[in-house]
Amino acid sequence: MLEQLKAEVLAANLALPAHGLVTFTWGNV
């Protein structure tokens, strides 16, 4: 399950522009 979460975070980082949302996503991990 952790691997799936990491995959989703990685996909989000690739798909979304590098701004506060990416930092927020990593903060939740």
N, CA, C and O of each residue as an XYZ file, in Angstrom:
116
protein
N       0.844     -1.200      0.000
C       0.000      0.000      0.000
C       0.878      1.247      0.000
O       0.544      2.255     -0.624
N       2.000      1.169      0.705
C       2.910      2.309      0.752
C       3.469      2.595     -0.630
O       3.620      3.754     -1.015
N       3.777      1.543     -1.375
C       4.314      1.718     -2.723
C       3.291      2.404     -3.616
O       3.648      3.235     -4.452
N       2.014      2.055     -3.439
C       0.959      2.674     -4.233
C       0.869      4.164     -3.911
O       0.718      4.992     -4.809
N       0.961      4.496     -2.631
C       0.902      5.888     -2.209
C       2.060      6.669     -2.813
O       1.876      7.776     -3.318
N       3.251      6.087     -2.759
C       4.433      6.742     -3.316
C       4.269      6.932     -4.814
O       4.694      7.952     -5.357
N       3.660      5.966     -5.489
C       3.435      6.066     -6.929
C       2.469      7.205     -7.235
O       2.653      7.934     -8.209
N       1.447      7.356     -6.409
C       0.479      8.428     -6.611
C       1.127      9.788     -6.387
O       0.866     10.735     -7.130
N       1.963      9.883     -5.372
C       2.666     11.134     -5.088
C       3.602     11.477     -6.239
O       3.677     12.628     -6.667
N       4.314     10.470     -6.735
C       5.220     10.689     -7.857
C       4.444     11.168     -9.074
O       4.870     12.103     -9.753
N       3.313     10.539     -9.354
C       2.484     10.932    -10.489
C       1.986     12.364    -10.315
O       1.936     13.132    -11.276
N       1.620     12.717     -9.093
C       1.138     14.064     -8.817
C       2.246     15.084     -9.050
O       2.007     16.152     -9.615
N       3.461     14.751     -8.613
C       4.587     15.663     -8.783
C       4.914     15.854    -10.256
O       5.325     16.940    -10.665
N       4.736     14.809    -11.054
C       5.024     14.904    -12.480
C       3.916     15.663    -13.207
O       4.178     16.379    -14.173
N       2.680     15.502    -12.738
C       1.537     16.076    -13.437
C       1.287     17.535    -13.047
O       0.863     18.342    -13.874
N       1.551     17.861    -11.789
C       1.244     19.203    -11.308
C       2.462     20.113    -11.394
O       3.595     19.641    -11.298
N       2.240     21.410    -11.574
C       3.348     22.372    -11.586
C       4.019     22.437    -10.222
O       3.402     22.144     -9.197
N       5.294     22.826    -10.222
C       6.064     22.844     -8.977
C       5.695     24.073     -8.150
O       6.321     25.125     -8.275
N       4.676     23.930     -7.307
C       4.289     25.021     -6.409
C       3.867     24.430     -5.071
O       4.160     23.266     -4.797
N       3.206     25.185     -4.258
C       2.878     24.785     -2.891
C       2.130     23.458     -2.805
O       2.249     22.746     -1.808
N       1.364     23.121     -3.836
C       0.576     21.895     -3.784
C       1.469     20.665     -3.712
O       1.155     19.705     -3.009
N       2.585     20.694     -4.442
C       3.526     19.573     -4.424
C       4.129     19.434     -3.030
O       4.225     18.326     -2.502
N       4.530     20.541     -2.442
C       5.096     20.524     -1.093
C       4.056     20.008     -0.099
O       4.385     19.258      0.820
N       2.802     20.414     -0.292
C       1.723     19.967      0.583
C       1.540     18.456      0.477
O       1.302     17.782      1.480
N       1.652     17.931     -0.733
C       1.502     16.490     -0.954
C       2.587     15.726     -0.224
O       2.303     14.747      0.465
N       3.838     16.168     -0.371
C       4.946     15.486      0.307
C       4.811     15.629      1.826
O       5.204     14.733      2.573
N       4.260     16.747      2.277
C       4.086     16.961      3.708
C       3.121     15.946      4.313
O       3.266     15.564      5.474
N       2.137     15.509      3.528
C       1.179     14.524      4.015
C       1.804     13.145      4.125
O       1.333     12.317      4.905
N       2.838     12.887      3.371
C       3.545     11.612      3.456
C       4.412     11.681      4.682
O       5.122     10.724      4.990
